[in-house]
Amino acid sequence: MSETTGPTGPATLRADCGNCFGLCCVALTFSVSADFPVDKKAGDPCRHLRDDSRCGIHDRLRTQGYQGCTVYDCFGAGQKVSQVTFGGQDWRRAPESAGRMFAALPVMRQLQELVWYLTEALTLVPARPLHAEIRAALAETERLTRSAPDALLEIDVADRRARVNPLLLRTSELVRAQVRGKKKNRRGADLFGANLKGADLRGADLRGAYLIAADLRGADLRLADLIGADLRDADLRGADLTGCVFLTQSQVNAAKGDSATAVPPALVRPAHW
């Protein structure tokens, strides 16, 4: 669903629609809102899904009111469920597997998201003392992504997150320690529409912060922890996001930016910026 182009991150953690059976266009629910023009139940194919599993309006999703599709990123879960979990079996040709395949997508997406964070953690030099633990957590999470269909549906994703999160938090602390002095702690803060234009947020803890429609123009977010932060419609024009920790493509896609926005090398600049 992502409208980004030229992925630069790990290929297995990027959506590969050519190897997916349009799962996100069928398995997910959406409702009439600013993100979607119609209602759709889980399990019902989107009206724009073609027989070749591609989107019929991919090049004009935003103008057609499907902004939500351009924000969604499956972290490669779609092709993994399609090609690994179900061995290349198309739900159209094997309707008896369709229900399990659709149920598997959100589970796989959450696991793949954890793989994304752990993979990033291994690239962070300040977190080197934790790399052995990170590798072990990554190996176990990747093992879970290769589970058989029924076993995959039984995975307690909340428990896996609870096991991984302390490691990611320690990683974040080591990285953000590079910024000297007192750093802002706005973890989980309600910053809806906040005026943060030009703010110095270097090394800030913004984990889970609500930054919906916040004005972050020209803000310095280098080495800030943005895991789980809600950046929908946040204005990032001219902001510096280089070196920020645990930022994902879906967060960037949900925000507003321009050619002056500095984006981490593992992510790509959204087409609508």
MARBAZA-831180 format. One record per residue: x, y, z of N, C-alpha, C, O in turn; residue in three letters. Coordinates in steps of 0.02 Angstrom, whole numbers, padded with zeros to 5 digits, always signed. Layout:
XYZXYZXYZXYZALA;...
END
This chain:
+00041-00061+00000+00000+00000+00000+00042+00064+00000+00020+00116-00024MET;+00102+00060+00026+00144+00120+00032+00156+00152-00036+00164+00117-00086SER;+00156+00219-00038+00167+00254-00101+00240+00276-00108+00256+00314-00154GLU;+00283+00252-00063+00353+00270-00068+00386+00230-00123+00360+00179-00145THR;+00443+00254-00146+00479+00220-00200+00552+00214-00182+00577+00252-00140THR;+00587+00167-00214+00658+00160-00204+00678+00141-00135+00718+00177-00105GLY;+00652+00086-00106+00668+00068-00037+00743+00056-00027+00776+00029-00071PRO;+00768+00078+00031+00839+00072+00044+00853+00028+00105+00910+00011+00118THR;+00801+00010+00143+00810-00032+00202+00813-00105+00184+00813-00122+00125GLY;+00815-00150+00234+00817-00222+00222+00758-00244+00178+00700-00228+00193PRO;+00773-00280+00123+00721-00298+00075+00665-00340+00107+00607-00332+00089ALA;+00683-00383+00154+00632-00426+00185+00585-00388+00230+00534-00414+00251THR;+00602-00325+00246+00559-00285+00289+00524-00230+00250+00498-00182+00279LEU;+00524-00236+00184+00491-00189+00141+00434-00223+00105+00440-00281+00085ARG;+00378-00188+00096+00321-00217+00060+00341-00234-00011+00369-00192-00047ALA;+00328-00295-00031+00341-00319-00099+00274-00343-00127+00258-00402-00124ASP;+00236-00296-00155+00168-00312-00177+00167-00364-00232+00117-00400-00240CYS;+00221-00369-00270+00224-00418-00324+00225-00490-00299+00209-00536-00336GLY;+00244-00500-00235+00246-00566-00206+00194-00575-00151+00199-00620-00110ASN;+00144-00532-00152+00089-00536-00102+00024-00542-00140+00018-00518-00197CYS;-00025-00573-00110-00090-00582-00142-00140-00528-00121-00199-00542-00110PHE;-00115-00466-00116-00159-00410-00100-00190-00416-00031-00247-00395-00021GLY;-00154-00445+00016-00183-00460+00082-00208-00398+00119-00261-00400+00149LEU;-00169-00344+00116-00190-00284+00153-00254-00255+00123-00291-00220+00157CYS;-00267-00270+00060-00326-00244+00026-00388-00287+00039-00443-00270+00017CYS;-00378-00342+00074-00434-00387+00090-00442-00396+00165-00497-00390+00192VAL;-00387-00411+00198-00389-00431+00268-00410-00375+00316-00440-00388+00368ALA;-00394-00313+00298-00403-00258+00345-00471-00225+00338-00504-00227+00286LEU;-00492-00194+00393-00555-00157+00395-00540-00083+00387-00490-00058+00413THR;-00583-00047+00351-00579+00026+00354-00648+00057+00350-00695+00027+00324PHE;-00653+00117+00378-00717+00151+00384-00713+00220+00352-00659+00250+00346SER;-00770+00246+00332-00773+00313+00302-00743+00363+00351-00764+00368+00408VAL;-00694+00399+00327-00658+00448+00368-00615+00491+00323-00621+00489+00262SER;-00571+00530+00354-00525+00570+00314-00475+00526+00277-00443+00547+00230ALA;-00470+00463+00299-00422+00417+00269-00452+00371+00216-00416+00346+00173ASP;-00518+00361+00218-00551+00316+00171-00620+00344+00152-00655+00373+00193PHE;-00639+00336+00088-00704+00363+00066-00762+00315+00074-00820+00335+00066PRO;-00748+00251+00091-00800+00201+00098-00786+00156+00158-00731+00156+00185VAL;-00836+00117+00177-00827+00066+00228-00808+00000+00195-00829-00015+00139ASP;-00767-00039+00229-00749-00106+00205-00738-00152+00264-00702-00135+00310LYS;-00770-00210+00262-00762-00259+00316-00700-00301+00305-00677-00310+00248LYS;-00672-00326+00359-00615-00372+00354-00637-00434+00316-00690-00463+00329ALA;-00597-00454+00268-00612-00512+00227-00645-00496+00162-00649-00538+00117GLY;-00670-00434+00154-00700-00412+00091-00646-00377+00049-00613-00331+00073ASP;-00636-00399-00012-00586-00366-00055-00605-00294-00069-00664-00278-00079PRO;-00556-00250-00069-00568-00181-00089-00593-00180-00160-00573-00221-00202CYS;-00637-00134-00175-00667-00130-00242-00614-00115-00296-00626-00127-00355ARG;-00556-00090-00276-00504-00072-00324-00450-00126-00330-00402-00117-00368HIS;-00458-00182-00295-00408-00236-00300-00420-00274-00365-00475-00300-00377LEU;-00368-00277-00407-00374-00312-00471-00362-00387-00463-00340-00410-00410ARG;-00376-00424-00515-00367-00496-00514-00294-00516-00507-00279-00572-00486ASP;-00248-00471-00526-00177-00486-00519-00149-00464-00451-00089-00461-00442ASP;-00194-00450-00404-00177-00430-00335-00144-00361-00330-00113-00346-00280SER;-00151-00321-00381-00124-00253-00379-00181-00203-00372-00239-00218-00387ARG;-00164-00143-00350-00214-00090-00340-00228-00055-00406-00182-00035-00441CYS;-00292-00047-00422-00310-00015-00485-00304+00061-00484-00307+00092-00537GLY;-00296+00090-00425-00290+00164-00421-00227+00183-00382-00225+00237-00351ILE;-00176+00141-00383-00117+00153-00342-00085+00221-00354-00058+00251-00308HIS;-00087+00244-00416-00055+00308-00433-00098+00369-00415-00076+00425-00425ASP;-00157+00357-00390-00200+00414-00371-00240+00399-00308-00297+00422-00301ARG;-00211+00363-00262-00245+00345-00200-00266+00406-00160-00323+00409-00136LEU;-00222+00455-00154-00238+00514-00114-00294+00555-00146-00340+00578-00111ARG;-00292+00564-00211-00344+00604-00243-00412+00568-00242-00464+00600-00248THR;-00411+00502-00234-00473+00463-00230-00497+00455-00158-00548+00422-00146GLN;-00461+00484-00110-00482+00481-00040-00454+00425+00001-00475+00414+00058GLY;-00407+00387-00028-00378+00329+00008-00310+00347+00039-00261+00311+00029TYR;-00308+00401+00076-00246+00422+00108-00221+00368+00156-00160+00358+00163GLN;-00267+00332+00189-00247+00280+00236-00204+00226+00204-00161+00198+00236GLY;-00217+00212+00140-00177+00161+00105-00105+00185+00095-00059+00144+00097CYS;-00096+00249+00084-00029+00275+00072+00013+00278+00136+00074+00284+00133THR;-00020+00274+00193+00014+00278+00257+00034+00208+00282+00086+00200+00314VAL;-00007+00159+00266+00004+00091+00291+00068+00060+00265+00085+00068+00206TYR;+00104+00026+00309+00165-00010+00290+00163-00076+00326+00156-00078+00388ASP;+00169-00131+00290+00163-00198+00321+00230-00226+00345+00231-00281+00373CYS;+00285-00190+00335+00351-00214+00355+00368-00281+00321+00406-00321+00348PHE;+00340-00292+00262+00354-00354+00226+00312-00413+00248+00324-00469+00227GLY;+00262-00400+00291+00220-00454+00316+00178-00486+00261+00166-00546+00261ALA;+00155-00445+00213+00112-00470+00160+00144-00526+00120+00115-00579+00111GLY;+00204-00513+00095+00237-00564+00055+00260-00624+00096+00265-00679+00071GLN;+00274-00612+00161+00297-00668+00203+00239-00715+00217+00248-00776+00215LYS;+00180-00688+00232+00122-00730+00242+00105-00767+00177+00090-00827+00177VAL;+00108-00730+00121+00091-00760+00056+00138-00814+00034+00117-00868+00013SER;+00204-00800+00039+00253-00845+00010+00285-00894+00059+00306-00948+00039GLN;+00288-00876+00123+00320-00919+00173+00268-00958+00214+00267-01019+00213VAL;+00226-00920+00249+00176-00953+00292+00130-00999+00252+00115-01055+00274THR;+00107-00975+00194+00060-01015+00155+00090-01040+00089+00054-01061+00044PHE;+00156-01038+00084+00191-01069+00028+00169-01049-00041+00168-01091-00087GLY;+00151-00986-00050+00133-00962-00117+00062-00980-00137+00046-00978-00197GLY;+00020-00996-00090-00049-01016-00103-00094-00954-00103-00101-00921-00052GLN;-00124-00939-00159-00168-00881-00167-00235-00896-00134-00265-00948-00145ASP;-00259-00849-00093-00323-00858-00059-00382-00867-00108-00432-00897-00090TRP;-00375-00840-00168-00429-00848-00218-00435-00920-00241-00490-00946-00251ARG;-00377-00953-00249-00377-01022-00273-00382-01072-00217-00393-01131-00229ARG;-00374-01050-00155-00380-01094-00097-00423-01059-00045-00398-01041+00008ALA;-00487-01050-00059-00531-01013-00014-00535-01043+00056-00553-01008+00104PRO;-00519-01108+00063-00521-01138+00129-00466-01111+00175-00470-01118+00236GLU;-00415-01080+00145-00359-01052+00183-00366-00977+00193-00327-00947+00230SER;-00414-00946+00159-00419-00873+00159-00426-00844+00229-00391-00796+00246ALA;-00470-00872+00269-00481-00845+00336-00419-00845+00378-00404-00795+00412GLY;-00381-00900+00377-00320-00905+00417-00267-00857+00389-00229-00827+00427ARG;-00265-00850+00323-00216-00805+00292-00229-00733+00312-00182-00696+00329MET;-00292-00713+00311-00309-00645+00330-00295-00632+00404-00272-00578+00422PHE;-00308-00682+00446-00295-00674+00518-00221-00672+00532-00199-00642+00581ALA;-00181-00704+00489-00109-00707+00499-00075-00640+00485-00022-00626+00513ALA;-00104-00599+00441-00072-00537+00420-00057-00490+00479+00001-00470+00486LEU;-00105-00472+00521-00089-00426+00577-00040-00455+00626+00000-00418+00656PRO;-00041-00521+00636+00008-00552+00681+00078-00545+00652+00125-00525+00686VAL;+00084-00563+00588+00149-00559+00555+00174-00486+00552+00233-00474+00561MET;+00129-00440+00540+00151-00370+00536+00182-00347+00602+00233-00313+00601ARG;+00152-00366+00657+00179-00346+00722+00248-00378+00735+00292-00346+00763GLN;+00255-00440+00715+00319-00473+00723+00372-00441+00678+00429-00431+00699LEU;+00353-00425+00617+00399-00394+00570+00420-00324+00593+00476-00303+00583GLN;+00374-00290+00626+00390-00224+00653+00444-00231+00707+00491-00191+00710GLU;+00438-00282+00750+00489-00294+00801+00555-00312+00768+00608-00291+00791LEU;+00552-00351+00714+00614-00368+00678+00646-00304+00651+00707-00297+00652VAL;+00605-00257+00627+00630-00193+00602+00669-00156+00657+00725-00133+00646TRP;+00638-00151+00716+00670-00115+00771+00735-00149+00793+00785-00115+00804TYR;+00734-00214+00798+00793-00251+00820+00849-00247+00768+00908-00243+00785LEU;+00829-00250+00705+00879-00243+00651+00911-00175+00654+00972-00169+00645THR;+00871-00123+00665+00899-00056+00671+00945-00051+00732+00999-00021+00728GLU;+00925-00081+00787+00965-00078+00848+01036-00106+00837+01084-00082+00867ALA;+01041-00156+00793+01107-00186+00779+01152-00139+00738+01212-00150+00735LEU;+01123-00088+00708+01163-00041+00669+01188+00017+00712+01228+00058+00689THR;+01164+00022+00774+01180+00079+00817+01243+00065+00858+01242+00023+00904LEU;+01295+00100+00842+01360+00088+00875+01357+00098+00951+01386+00057+00987VAL;+01324+00150+00976+01322+00159+01049+01291+00100+01086+01303+00089+01145PRO;+01250+00061+01050+01217+00004+01082+01257-00061+01075+01231-00115+01089ALA;+01319-00055+01055+01361-00115+01045+01364-00161+01106+01364-00222+01097ARG;+01365-00135+01167+01366-00180+01225+01304-00225+01229+01305-00276+01264PRO;+01251-00206+01194+01189-00245+01195+01180-00289+01133+01131-00326+01128LEU;+01227-00286+01087+01217-00320+01023+01207-00395+01029+01169-00424+00991HIS;+01240-00427+01076+01231-00500+01085+01158-00515+01105+01128-00561+01078ALA;+01131-00476+01152+01062-00485+01173+01014-00469+01116+00963-00502+01107GLU;+01031-00417+01079+00988-00396+01023+00986-00451+00970+00933-00466+00943ILE;+01044-00480+00955+01046-00534+00905+01004-00593+00927+00969-00624+00886ARG;+01007-00609+00990+00968-00666+01016+00893-00651+01010+00854-00695+00990ALA;+00873-00591+01028+00803-00572+01023+00780-00570+00951+00723-00589+00935ALA;+00824-00547+00907+00807-00545+00835+00799-00616+00807+00751-00629+00770LEU;+00845-00660+00825+00841-00729+00801+00776-00763+00823+00744-00798+00784ALA;+00757-00752+00886+00696-00782+00912+00634-00753+00878+00587-00790+00861GLU;+00634-00688+00867+00576-00656+00834+00570-00679+00762+00515-00693+00738THR;+00627-00683+00727+00626-00708+00658+00603-00780+00655+00568-00800+00609GLU;+00622-00820+00705+00600-00890+00708+00524-00893+00712+00492-00935+00680ARG;+00495-00848+00752+00422-00847+00758+00388-00828+00693+00334-00853+00678LEU;+00420-00786+00653+00390-00767+00589+00388-00825+00540+00351-00823+00490THR;+00427-00876+00553+00428-00935+00508+00383-00991+00534+00387-01048+00510ARG;+00341-00976+00582+00296-01025+00611+00245-01049+00559+00228-01012+00512SER;+00221-01110+00568+00167-01136+00526+00103-01095+00539+00098-01063+00592ALA;+00055-01095+00493-00004-01053+00500-00039-01056+00567-00050-01005+00599PRO;-00055-01116+00590-00091-01122+00654-00049-01098+00712-00075-01066+00759ASP;+00016-01114+00711+00061-01092+00765+00069-01017+00765+00073-00986+00818ALA;+00070-00987+00707+00077-00914+00701+00018-00879+00734+00026-00829+00769LEU;-00042-00906+00724-00102-00876+00751-00106-00883+00827-00144-00848+00860LEU;-00066-00929+00855-00066-00939+00927-00013-00897+00963-00011-00898+01025GLU;+00028-00861+00926+00082-00823+00957+00054-00765+00999+00009-00729+00977ILE;+00081-00758+01058+00062-00703+01102+00107-00643+01085+00162-00636+01113ASP;+00084-00601+01040+00125-00545+01016+00138-00495+01072+00192-00466+01076VAL;+00089-00485+01116+00098-00439+01172+00156-00462+01217+00195-00421+01241ALA;+00160-00527+01228+00215-00554+01268+00281-00543+01233+00331-00526+01266ASP;+00284-00554+01168+00346-00543+01131+00368-00471+01134+00427-00456+01142ARG;+00319-00424+01128+00335-00353+01134+00362-00337+01204+00410-00299+01211ARG;+00331-00367+01254+00352-00354+01323+00423-00378+01334+00460-00349+01375ALA;+00443-00430+01300+00511-00457+01308+00562-00414+01270+00619-00405+01293ARG;+00542-00388+01213+00588-00349+01171+00593-00277+01193+00647-00247+01187VAL;+00539-00248+01218+00538-00176+01232+00592-00153+01281+00623-00101+01268ASN;+00606-00189+01336+00659-00166+01381+00727-00161+01346+00767-00117+01362PRO;+00739-00206+01299+00801-00205+01262+00804-00144+01215+00856-00112+01208LEU;+00748-00128+01184+00745-00070+01141+00752-00006+01182+00782+00043+01160LEU;+00724-00006+01242+00729+00053+01285+00801+00064+01306+00825+00121+01306LEU;+00836+00011+01325+00907+00018+01343+00949+00041+01284+00996+00079+01292ARG;+00931+00017+01225+00965+00039+01164+00955+00113+01154+01003+00150+01140THR;+00893+00136+01162+00878+00206+01154+00917+00249+01204+00943+00302+01185SER;+00922+00227+01265+00957+00266+01316+01031+00273+01299+01060+00327+01309GLU;+01061+00220+01273+01132+00223+01254+01143+00271+01195+01192+00309+01194LEU;+01097+00269+01148+01103+00313+01089+01093+00386+01108+01131+00429+01088VAL;+01041+00399+01147+01024+00468+01165+01074+00499+01214+01077+00560+01221ARG;+01113+00456+01247+01164+00481+01293+01219+00520+01256+01258+00555+01288ALA;+01220+00514+01190+01270+00553+01151+01255+00627+01153+01300+00668+01143GLN;+01193+00645+01168+01175+00715+01173+01188+00737+01245+01157+00711+01291VAL;+01231+00783+01254+01249+00805+01321+01195+00849+01352+01155+00881+01317ARG;+01194+00851+01417+01147+00893+01452+01079+00860+01461+01069+00803+01441GLY;+01034+00898+01490+00967+00873+01503+00927+00869+01439+00925+00916+01400LYS;+00895+00812+01429+00855+00801+01368+00781+00799+01386+00762+00777+01440LYS;+00740+00822+01340+00668+00825+01353+00638+00755+01357+00653+00712+01315LYS;+00597+00744+01407+00561+00681+01414+00487+00694+01404+00453+00718+01449ASN;+00462+00677+01344+00392+00687+01329+00360+00620+01310+00318+00616+01265ARG;+00382+00567+01344+00356+00501+01329+00280+00499+01340+00256+00515+01394ARG;+00244+00479+01288+00171+00473+01293+00135+00538+01301+00075+00539+01315GLY;+00169+00594+01291+00138+00660+01302+00085+00676+01248+00092+00655+01191ALA;+00035+00713+01268-00016+00737+01222+00008+00803+01192+00002+00855+01223ASP;+00035+00799+01132+00062+00858+01098+00022+00872+01034+00048+00896+00984LEU;-00042+00855+01037-00086+00866+00980-00086+00940+00961-00105+00983+01001PHE;-00066+00954+00899-00066+01023+00874-00016+01069+00908-00021+01130+00901GLY;+00031+01041+00946+00079+01083+00983+00123+01124+00937+00142+01103+00883ALA;+00140+01184+00960+00185+01227+00923+00257+01211+00944+00281+01235+00995ASN;+00290+01170+00904+00359+01150+00918+00405+01172+00861+00457+01142+00847LEU;+00385+01225+00828+00424+01251+00772+00494+01270+00796+00502+01310+00842LYS;+00544+01242+00763+00614+01258+00779+00637+01230+00845+00691+01250+00869GLY;+00599+01186+00876+00617+01160+00943+00680+01117+00942+00692+01080+00894ALA;+00719+01123+00995+00778+01080+01003+00755+01017+01039+00746+01017+01100ASP;+00746+00964+01001+00723+00900+01028+00776+00846+01019+00760+00787+01014LEU;+00838+00867+01016+00893+00819+01010+00893+00772+01070+00893+00793+01127ARG;+00894+00707+01055+00898+00657+01108+00835+00653+01151+00837+00623+01204GLY;+00781+00684+01129+00719+00684+01170+00687+00614+01170+00694+00575+01123ALA;+00652+00600+01225+00613+00539+01230+00542+00556+01209+00504+00586+01248ASP;+00523+00536+01148+00457+00549+01122+00420+00483+01109+00375+00480+01067LEU;+00439+00432+01146+00407+00366+01137+00332+00371+01150+00311+00391+01205ARG;+00293+00352+01100+00221+00351+01109+00188+00419+01115+00129+00423+01133GLY;+00224+00473+01100+00195+00540+01105+00143+00551+01050+00150+00525+00995ALA;+00092+00590+01066+00040+00607+01018+00058+00674+00986+00046+00727+01014TYR;+00088+00669+00927+00111+00729+00891+00067+00743+00831+00090+00772+00781LEU;+00005+00723+00835-00042+00733+00780-00049+00807+00765-00065+00847+00809ILE;-00037+00825+00702-00044+00894+00678+00002+00944+00715-00010+01004+00713ALA;+00053+00919+00748+00100+00964+00782+00142+01002+00731+00158+00976+00678ALA;+00160+01063+00748+00202+01105+00705+00275+01092+00725+00300+01118+00774ASP;+00309+01051+00685+00379+01034+00698+00424+01061+00643+00478+01035+00630LEU;+00402+01113+00610+00442+01143+00557+00510+01166+00584+00514+01203+00632ARG;+00562+01142+00551+00629+01162+00570+00653+01134+00636+00706+01154+00661GLY;+00616+01088+00666+00636+01060+00731+00697+01014+00722+00706+00982+00670ALA;+00737+01011+00774+00796+00968+00774+00779+00904+00813+00777+00905+00875ASP;+00768+00850+00778+00748+00786+00808+00804+00734+00805+00791+00674+00812LEU;+00864+00757+00794+00920+00710+00790+00927+00671+00855+00926+00699+00910ARG;+00934+00604+00848+00943+00558+00904+00883+00554+00951+00888+00526+01005LEU;+00826+00582+00930+00766+00576+00971+00736+00505+00962+00743+00476+00909ALA;+00705+00480+01014+00672+00415+01011+00599+00426+00992+00562+00458+01029ASP;+00579+00401+00933+00512+00412+00907+00472+00348+00902+00422+00346+00866LEU;+00492+00297+00937+00456+00233+00932+00383+00242+00955+00370+00265+01011ILE;+00337+00223+00912+00266+00227+00929+00236+00297+00929+00177+00304+00945GLY;+00275+00348+00912+00248+00417+00912+00197+00424+00855+00209+00398+00800ALA;+00143+00458+00867+00091+00469+00817+00106+00534+00780+00098+00588+00807ASP;+00128+00528+00718+00148+00586+00678+00098+00603+00624+00115+00637+00575LEU;+00036+00581+00631-00014+00596+00580-00022+00671+00571-00038+00708+00618ARG;-00011+00693+00510-00019+00764+00491+00029+00810+00529+00019+00871+00528ASP;+00080+00783+00561+00130+00826+00592+00169+00861+00536+00185+00831+00485ALA;+00183+00925+00547+00218+00964+00496+00293+00960+00507+00319+00992+00553ASP;+00327+00921+00466+00399+00909+00474+00440+00947+00421+00498+00930+00409LEU;+00410+00997+00390+00447+01034+00339+00510+01065+00369+00507+01103+00418ARG;+00566+01049+00339+00630+01077+00362+00656+01046+00425+00708+01067+00450GLY;+00623+00996+00453+00646+00963+00514+00704+00916+00500+00712+00892+00444ALA;+00745+00905+00551+00802+00860+00545+00788+00796+00583+00787+00795+00644ASP;+00777+00741+00546+00762+00676+00576+00821+00628+00573+00814+00570+00591LEU;+00878+00652+00551+00935+00607+00544+00957+00582+00613+00963+00620+00661THR;+00970+00517+00616+00994+00488+00678+00941+00476+00729+00956+00449+00783GLY;+00877+00494+00715+00825+00481+00765+00816+00405+00770+00832+00368+00724CYS;+00791+00383+00827+00790+00311+00843+00720+00282+00832+00671+00309+00856VAL;+00718+00225+00797+00658+00185+00789+00601+00221+00753+00542+00211+00769PHE;+00618+00262+00705+00567+00293+00662+00552+00245+00605+00597+00214+00578LEU;+00488+00238+00588+00468+00191+00535+00441+00228+00474+00425+00288+00477THR;+00438+00192+00419+00413+00221+00357+00340+00243+00364+00321+00295+00337GLN;+00299+00204+00399+00229+00223+00407+00221+00289+00445+00176+00328+00430SER;+00265+00301+00493+00262+00365+00530+00279+00423+00483+00246+00475+00484GLN;+00330+00413+00443+00350+00466+00396+00296+00477+00344+00280+00534+00327VAL;+00266+00423+00319+00213+00429+00270+00153+00468+00296+00119+00502+00259ASN;+00141+00463+00362+00082+00494+00392+00092+00569+00403+00044+00606+00415ALA;+00154+00592+00400+00170+00662+00414+00174+00704+00351+00168+00678+00295ALA;+00183+00769+00361+00194+00815+00305+00267+00836+00305+00296+00848+00358LYS;+00297+00841+00247+00367+00861+00243+00381+00895+00177+00335+00906+00137GLY;+00443+00911+00166+00462+00941+00102+00534+00921+00085+00563+00879+00118ASP;+00561+00952+00033+00628+00934+00011+00681+00951+00062+00737+00925+00059SER;+00665+00995+00109+00713+01015+00160+00711+00971+00222+00753+00978+00266ALA;+00663+00925+00225+00660+00879+00282+00715+00827+00275+00719+00792+00225THR;+00757+00821+00327+00812+00772+00326+00786+00705+00352+00766+00700+00410ALA;+00787+00655+00308+00758+00589+00325+00815+00539+00336+00864+00540+00300VAL;+00808+00494+00385+00859+00442+00396+00870+00401+00333+00823+00390+00296PRO;+00931+00378+00321+00946+00342+00259+00908+00277+00250+00900+00254+00193PRO;+00884+00246+00304+00847+00183+00297+00776+00193+00273+00742+00145+00256ALA;+00753+00256+00271+00684+00272+00250+00686+00311+00185+00739+00336+00164LEU;+00629+00314+00152+00625+00351+00089+00576+00409+00096+00529+00406+00135VAL;+00588+00460+00056+00545+00520+00059+00478+00504+00026+00477+00483-00032ARG;+00423+00514+00060+00357+00499+00031+00344+00541-00032+00367+00597-00039PRO;+00307+00511-00077+00294+00544-00141+00252+00608-00133+00255+00652-00175ALA;+00212+00612-00079+00169+00670-00070+00204+00729-00037+00173+00782-00029HIS;+00267+00722-00018+00303+00778+00012+00325+00827-00042+00357+00878-00027TRP;
END
